[in-house]
Amino acid sequence: MCLWRTLPASLFGRKVALAAATTGLADQLTIEPAVVNNPHDSLLQQNPLGKISTLITPEGQTLFDSRVIIEFLDAKAGGGVLIPKGDARWKVLRQQALVDGLIDAALLVVYEDRYRLEDECSPGWVACQQDKMARALDYAESHYTLTPVAETLHVGEIALAAALGYLDLRFEGAWRQRYPKLVTWLTLFRQELPAYDATGRQP
């Protein structure tokens, strides 16, 4: 049994949860909520960055970053489940990289508003991040709208679904007006993987 430090509303935690559900390994993870801003939380000893998601294996090895944890889950499931082998691997990892970039930009927009004083905020910086988000969504709308199949859900699709859920939560689902194919895609994803609705707050 692995100890998994995460937060209920964590986007990166949701990626791991969806990956665990896809591989059938969810029951091998024991969730322990982390308080990332608490200097006394053991998370700081488990992960020097003090970030989630963090996974501790039964052998005591600590893994951090959702991408590394998902690689671990894929290996535990036999390999090639979440991340295909051969040439298909690069297409899937490229999709994950695109979506991770979308996520990074979205988080920066949220944090700019949440943590900076009003006179410290940079509208130009926010606009730059919003442009990155729009370009990533434009690309996803054009390239990643195939019907998901439960047996072949991969890390790129999982990352995209988690990201769209985050945009629903933090940006009031504004993306839905411009990207109808992604709206349809996410509906199909939810049907194929019921864990989606169980792993995040819905708007």
Secondary structure, DSSP 4 states (H G I P E B T S, - for coil): -EEEEE-TT-HHHHHHHHHHHHHT-GGGEEEEE--TT-TTSTHHHH-TT--S-EEE-TTS-EEESHHHHHHHHHHHTTSSSSS-STTHHHHHHHHHHHHHHHHHHHHHHHHHHHHS-GGG--HHHHHHHHHHHHHHHHHHHHHS-SPP-GGG--HHHHHHHHHHHHHHHHSTTGGGGT-HHHHHHHHHHHHH-THHHHSS---
